Amino acid sequence: MSDDLKNKAIRGLLWSFFERIGQQSVSIVVSVVLARLLLPEEFGLIAILMIFIGIAKSFADSGFASALINKKEATFLDECSVL
């Protein structure tokens, strides 16, 4: 039983690792394509927006889901802001 759990944990870690590598690879490819297609001013604007989106995403991922679980009367708006 312990070996089965260990194997599942290792497989889960590997899948998470490859998912993260895939996300980063796609992000790099999209950035290179946008850098080639857009003017430098437009690409800079998109880069600044991506920074703010990343910050907002880190706030959303940092604890809003657990706060929603603890909230007694969660509304649909609360649920949508967590996703």
C-alpha positions as CSV (number, residue, x, y, z in Angstrom):
1,M,0.0,0.0,0.0
2,S,2.8,2.4,0.8
3,D,4.6,1.7,-2.5
4,D,1.4,2.4,-4.4
5,L,1.0,5.8,-2.6
6,K,4.7,6.6,-3.2
7,N,4.3,5.8,-7.0
8,K,1.2,7.9,-7.2
9,A,3.0,10.8,-5.6
10,I,6.0,10.5,-7.9
11,R,3.8,10.4,-10.9
12,G,1.9,13.4,-9.7
13,L,5.1,15.3,-9.2
14,L,6.3,14.4,-12.7
15,W,3.0,15.4,-14.3
16,S,3.1,18.8,-12.5
17,F,6.7,19.3,-13.5
18,F,6.0,18.6,-17.2
19,E,2.9,20.8,-17.0
20,R,4.9,23.7,-15.7
21,I,7.6,23.1,-18.4
22,G,4.9,23.1,-21.1
23,Q,3.3,26.3,-19.8
24,Q,6.7,28.0,-19.7
25,S,7.5,26.8,-23.2
26,V,4.3,28.0,-24.7
27,S,4.7,31.4,-22.9
28,I,8.2,31.8,-24.4
29,V,7.0,30.9,-27.9
30,V,4.1,33.4,-27.6
31,S,6.4,36.1,-26.4
32,V,8.8,35.6,-29.2
33,V,6.0,35.6,-31.8
34,L,4.5,38.8,-30.3
35,A,7.9,40.5,-30.2
36,R,8.4,39.8,-33.9
37,L,4.9,41.0,-34.9
38,L,4.4,44.1,-32.7
39,L,6.1,47.4,-32.5
40,P,8.4,47.8,-29.5
41,E,5.9,50.2,-27.8
42,E,3.0,47.8,-28.2
43,F,5.1,44.9,-27.0
44,G,6.2,46.9,-23.9
45,L,2.6,47.8,-23.2
46,I,1.6,44.1,-23.3
47,A,4.6,43.2,-21.1
48,I,3.5,45.7,-18.5
49,L,-0.1,44.4,-18.6
50,M,1.2,40.8,-18.1
51,I,3.1,41.9,-15.0
52,F,-0.1,43.3,-13.5
53,I,-2.1,40.2,-14.5
54,G,0.6,38.0,-12.9
55,I,0.4,39.9,-9.7
56,A,-3.4,39.7,-9.6
57,K,-3.2,36.0,-10.3
58,S,-0.8,35.4,-7.5
59,F,-3.2,37.2,-5.1
60,A,-6.1,35.1,-6.4
61,D,-4.0,31.8,-6.0
62,S,-2.7,32.7,-2.6
63,G,-5.8,32.1,-0.5
64,F,-9.0,33.2,-2.0
65,A,-10.1,29.6,-2.5
66,S,-9.6,28.7,1.1
67,A,-11.3,31.9,2.2
68,L,-14.3,31.0,0.0
69,I,-14.5,27.6,1.7
70,N,-14.6,29.3,5.1
71,K,-17.2,31.9,4.1
72,K,-20.7,31.0,5.3
73,E,-22.8,32.7,2.6
74,A,-20.7,32.7,-0.6
75,T,-22.3,34.3,-3.6
76,F,-21.9,33.5,-7.2
77,L,-19.7,36.6,-7.6
78,D,-17.4,35.3,-4.8
79,E,-17.1,31.9,-6.6
80,C,-16.3,33.6,-10.0
81,S,-13.6,35.7,-8.5
82,V,-11.7,32.7,-7.2
83,L,-11.5,31.0,-10.6
